[in-house]
């Protein structure tokens, strides 16, 4: 019989939802945009060149700043 090796499980960091909001007085404001497909329950992750939803795969490209030509 061949021995099966157990795969090492990666430890995942829990999602820190409290970092997605700011509280000012009695109002709670969202820092990131929400996904238009999934609704208000999921945020878009902010990458260098895009915004993406990890739940449904929706992607928005960020606008590149205009380069100055002299």
N, C-alpha and C positions, 0 to 999 in steps of 0.2 A: 504494500500500500504506500502510496506517495503522500508525504506530509504536505498539508496545505499551510502556506504562510499567511498569517493574519496581516491584513493591510493596516498600516499605521494611520490612524484617523487624525486629520488636521484639526487643531483646536481653532474654532472660529470665534472672533470677537463679537460680542452681542451688539446689535444695532442700538446706537445711542440717540434715541428719538428726541431727547430733551435738547440736543444741540441744534435741532431744526427749527426751534421757535425762539422768539425774544418776547419778553413780557415788559410792557411799558404801561404802568398804572393798572387799569382794569382791562386793557386790550392785549390780546395775544396775536403776534404777527408771525407769519411763516417766512423763513429766510429763503428757501429754494422754491422754485415753481412746482406746481402739482402736475401730474400726468393728465392730459386731456382725454385719454382713452380710459384709464383706470378710475379717474375721479379724484376726490380729495383724500383718499386713504393712502396714496403713494406719492412720493416725491421724485423729482428728476435729479439724478446724480450729476454734479457739476464737474466735468472733465476739462482739460485744457482747451479743446476745440469743439466740444459738443456737450449737450445735455441728454442724458439717457435714462430710461425707466428700466429697472431691473426686473420688474414684474412681467411686463408685456413686450418689452424690446423696442418701444417707441424711442426715436432719436431726433433731436433738433440740433442743427449745426449752428455754432456761434458765428457772428459776423467778424470778419477779420478787419483790423484797423487799416485804414487807407495809408499806403506808403507815400512818403513825400519824394518827389523827383525834382532835383534842382538842375 
